[in-house]
């Protein structure tokens, strides 16, 4: 595994096929709709929202648009029967980099085969990454080389120094947690690049467990026990990305 920066975008390169990611895969949107109806959270039961993360393989792509009235990026994708599902990304500070990347995305030039993302009951699709061919790669949305450098500077501080700084700047608990998850996502990229699991992974597991983000803590456990299996690394990244989305 290794990581490279191309045009300020992060690309996770792997010999990873769609069937190795261990997620539900769809090329027929009728089956996708039936699945989305069945996986929606019900009542107060504990919910594994990784079930909402699926892989879709479109046959063709529609026209991109940004709707000013709702502040949303929209991009229809079509299946083999001409049925449509819409990639939908609401604009926010958290998603603005992803929207910028999506606006600049050329599926044919990038040789995009499939998209990993979260499906909702309304058949709106929130993209997390593209699975590409030639070379096989996972293109993750919403990350830049410059942001990576900024995170390196901030994480060089001690935890108490960082917390004091954030409190002085008036950061909410949600904002601090969102930054912690973003920092964790970049750490996963470091693991992908080096191919080695570090002790810091255990610290993250204990932190997420302490704040009751047990699904993410459990997935880190699986990653540790798997000795850096690519599909567990990707699943951990997808869960962390969704946690950050829910906080935005």
C-alpha positions as CSV (number, residue, x, y, z in Angstrom):
1,X,0.0,0.0,0.0
2,X,1.2,3.5,-0.6
3,X,-0.3,7.0,-0.8
4,X,0.5,9.7,-3.3
5,X,-0.7,13.3,-3.8
6,X,-1.9,14.2,-7.3
7,X,-3.2,17.8,-8.0
8,X,-3.6,18.3,-4.2
9,X,-5.9,15.2,-4.0
10,X,-5.2,12.1,-2.0
11,X,-5.1,8.7,-3.7
12,X,-4.8,5.5,-1.9
13,X,-3.2,3.0,-4.2
14,X,-3.9,-0.7,-3.7
15,X,-4.3,-4.0,-5.5
16,X,-7.9,-4.0,-4.3
17,X,-10.8,-5.3,-6.4
18,X,-14.4,-4.5,-5.6
19,X,-15.1,-8.0,-4.3
20,X,-12.3,-7.7,-1.8
21,X,-13.8,-4.7,0.0
22,X,-16.5,-6.9,1.6
23,X,-19.3,-4.4,1.0
24,X,-22.6,-4.9,-0.8
25,X,-22.3,-4.1,-4.5
26,X,-25.0,-3.0,-6.9
27,X,-25.3,-2.3,-10.6
28,X,-29.1,-2.5,-10.6
29,X,-30.8,0.5,-8.8
30,X,-34.0,-1.5,-8.2
31,X,-32.1,-3.9,-6.0
32,X,-30.3,-0.9,-4.5
33,X,-33.7,0.7,-3.6
34,X,-34.9,-2.5,-1.9
35,X,-31.7,-2.8,0.1
36,X,-31.9,0.9,1.2
37,X,-35.5,0.3,2.4
38,X,-34.3,-2.6,4.5
39,X,-31.2,-1.2,6.2
40,X,-32.7,2.1,7.5
41,X,-32.4,2.4,11.3
42,X,-35.5,1.3,13.2
43,X,-36.5,2.5,16.7
44,X,-33.9,2.7,19.4
45,X,-32.0,-0.5,18.5
46,X,-28.2,-0.3,18.2
47,X,-27.5,0.4,14.5
48,X,-24.5,-0.5,12.4
49,X,-24.4,2.3,9.9
50,X,-21.6,0.6,7.9
51,X,-24.6,-1.3,6.4
52,X,-25.5,1.9,4.6
53,X,-22.1,1.9,2.9
54,X,-22.3,0.2,-0.4
55,X,-20.5,0.0,-3.7
56,X,-22.4,1.1,-6.8
57,X,-21.3,0.5,-10.4
58,X,-23.0,3.0,-12.8
59,X,-23.4,2.3,-16.5
60,X,-23.4,6.1,-17.4
61,X,-23.1,9.5,-15.7
62,X,-25.5,12.4,-16.0
63,X,-24.8,16.2,-15.9
64,X,-23.4,17.7,-12.7
65,X,-25.1,20.7,-11.1
66,X,-24.9,22.8,-8.0
67,X,-28.3,24.0,-6.7
68,X,-27.9,27.5,-5.2
69,X,-31.3,27.4,-3.4
70,X,-30.5,24.3,-1.5
71,X,-26.7,24.6,-1.5
72,X,-26.3,21.0,-2.8
73,X,-24.1,19.4,-5.4
74,X,-26.0,16.9,-7.5
75,X,-24.7,14.3,-10.0
76,X,-27.1,11.6,-11.5
77,X,-25.7,8.2,-12.1
78,X,-27.6,5.6,-14.2
79,X,-27.7,1.8,-14.2
80,X,-28.0,-0.6,-17.1
81,X,-31.8,0.0,-17.3
82,X,-31.5,3.8,-17.4
83,X,-32.8,4.2,-13.8
84,X,-31.3,7.1,-11.9
85,X,-29.7,7.6,-8.5
86,X,-28.4,11.0,-7.5
87,X,-25.1,11.7,-5.9
88,X,-26.1,14.4,-3.4
89,X,-23.6,16.4,-1.3
90,X,-24.9,19.3,0.8
91,X,-22.4,22.2,1.0
92,X,-20.6,22.7,4.3
93,X,-17.1,23.4,5.6
94,X,-16.7,19.6,5.9
95,X,-17.8,18.8,2.4
96,X,-16.5,21.7,0.3
97,X,-13.2,19.9,-0.6
98,X,-15.2,16.8,-1.7
99,X,-17.5,19.0,-3.8
100,X,-14.5,20.7,-5.4
101,X,-13.0,17.3,-6.3
102,X,-16.4,16.0,-7.6
103,X,-16.7,19.1,-9.9
104,X,-13.3,18.4,-11.3
105,X,-13.9,14.6,-11.7
106,X,-13.8,13.1,-15.2
107,X,-15.0,9.4,-14.8
108,X,-13.7,8.4,-18.2
109,X,-10.2,9.9,-17.7
110,X,-10.0,8.5,-14.2
111,X,-11.3,5.1,-15.4
112,X,-13.8,5.0,-12.5
113,X,-15.4,1.6,-12.2
114,X,-17.4,2.0,-9.0
115,X,-18.3,4.4,-6.2
116,X,-18.2,3.7,-2.5
117,X,-20.7,5.7,-0.5
118,X,-23.7,5.9,1.9
119,X,-27.2,5.2,0.5
120,X,-30.3,6.7,2.2
121,X,-33.9,5.5,2.0
122,X,-34.6,8.3,-0.4
123,X,-32.0,6.9,-2.8
124,X,-29.7,9.9,-2.3
125,X,-26.1,8.7,-2.5
126,X,-23.3,10.4,-0.5
127,X,-19.9,9.4,-2.1
128,X,-16.8,8.6,0.0
129,X,-14.4,7.3,-2.7
130,X,-14.0,6.2,-6.3
131,X,-12.7,2.7,-7.2
132,X,-10.6,3.2,-10.4
133,X,-8.8,1.0,-12.9
134,X,-5.4,1.3,-14.5
135,X,-3.8,1.5,-12.1
136,X,-6.1,0.0,-9.5
137,X,-6.7,2.7,-6.9
138,X,-9.0,4.1,-4.3
139,X,-9.6,7.8,-4.8
140,X,-10.8,9.3,-1.5
141,X,-12.7,12.6,-1.7
142,X,-12.3,15.6,0.6
143,X,-8.5,15.5,1.4
144,X,-5.7,17.7,0.3
145,X,-1.9,17.8,0.7
146,X,-2.1,21.2,2.3
147,X,-4.6,20.1,4.9
148,X,-2.3,17.1,5.7
149,X,0.5,19.5,6.5
150,X,-1.8,21.6,8.7
151,X,-2.8,18.5,10.6
152,X,0.8,17.5,11.1
153,X,1.5,20.9,12.7
154,X,-1.5,20.7,15.0
155,X,-0.9,17.1,16.1
156,X,2.6,18.0,17.1
157,X,1.2,19.7,20.1
158,X,0.4,17.8,23.2
159,X,-3.3,16.9,23.8
160,X,-3.6,19.4,26.6
161,X,-2.1,22.2,24.5
162,X,-4.4,21.4,21.6
163,X,-7.4,21.3,23.8
164,X,-6.5,24.7,25.4
165,X,-6.1,26.2,21.9
166,X,-9.4,24.8,20.8
167,X,-11.2,26.1,23.9
168,X,-9.7,29.6,23.4
169,X,-11.0,29.6,19.8
170,X,-14.5,28.6,21.0
171,X,-14.6,25.2,19.3
172,X,-17.6,23.1,20.2
173,X,-17.4,19.5,21.4
174,X,-18.6,18.4,18.0
175,X,-16.0,20.5,16.2
176,X,-13.2,19.0,18.4
177,X,-14.4,15.5,17.8
178,X,-14.7,16.2,14.0
179,X,-11.1,17.3,14.0
180,X,-10.0,14.2,16.0
181,X,-11.7,12.0,13.4
182,X,-10.1,13.9,10.5
183,X,-6.7,13.4,12.2
184,X,-7.5,9.7,12.5
185,X,-8.3,9.5,8.8
186,X,-4.9,10.9,8.0
187,X,-3.3,8.4,10.3
188,X,-5.0,5.6,8.4
189,X,-3.3,7.0,5.2
190,X,0.0,6.9,7.0
191,X,-0.6,3.2,7.8
192,X,-1.5,2.6,4.1
193,X,1.7,4.3,3.0
194,X,4.0,2.5,5.5
195,X,2.2,-0.8,5.6
196,X,2.7,-0.9,9.4
197,X,0.3,-0.6,12.3
198,X,1.6,1.8,15.0
199,X,0.9,2.1,18.7
200,X,-1.1,5.2,18.1
201,X,-3.9,3.0,16.7
202,X,-4.5,1.6,20.2
203,X,-4.7,5.2,21.5
204,X,-7.4,6.0,19.0
205,X,-9.3,2.9,19.8
206,X,-9.3,3.8,23.5
207,X,-10.4,7.3,22.8
208,X,-13.3,6.4,20.5
209,X,-14.4,3.7,23.0
210,X,-14.3,6.2,25.9
211,X,-16.8,8.5,24.0
212,X,-19.0,5.6,23.1
213,X,-18.1,5.5,19.4
214,X,-18.0,1.7,19.8
215,X,-18.6,0.8,16.2
216,X,-15.4,2.7,15.2
217,X,-13.5,1.3,18.2
218,X,-14.5,-2.2,17.3
219,X,-13.5,-1.7,13.6
220,X,-10.0,-0.5,14.8
221,X,-9.8,-3.8,16.9
222,X,-10.6,-5.8,13.7
223,X,-7.9,-3.8,11.8
224,X,-5.3,-4.5,14.6
225,X,-6.2,-8.2,14.7
226,X,-6.1,-8.5,10.9
227,X,-2.5,-7.2,10.8
228,X,-3.4,-4.5,8.4
229,X,-5.8,-6.2,6.0
230,X,-6.7,-3.8,3.1
231,X,-10.4,-4.3,3.4
232,X,-10.5,-3.7,7.1
233,X,-8.3,-0.6,6.6
234,X,-10.8,0.7,4.0
235,X,-13.9,-0.2,6.2
236,X,-12.3,1.7,9.1
237,X,-11.8,4.7,6.9
238,X,-15.4,4.6,5.7
239,X,-16.8,4.4,9.2
240,X,-14.6,7.3,10.3
241,X,-15.7,9.4,7.3
242,X,-19.4,8.8,8.0
243,X,-18.9,9.7,11.7
244,X,-17.4,13.0,10.5
245,X,-20.3,13.5,8.1
246,X,-22.9,13.0,10.9
247,X,-21.1,15.6,13.0
248,X,-21.2,18.3,10.3
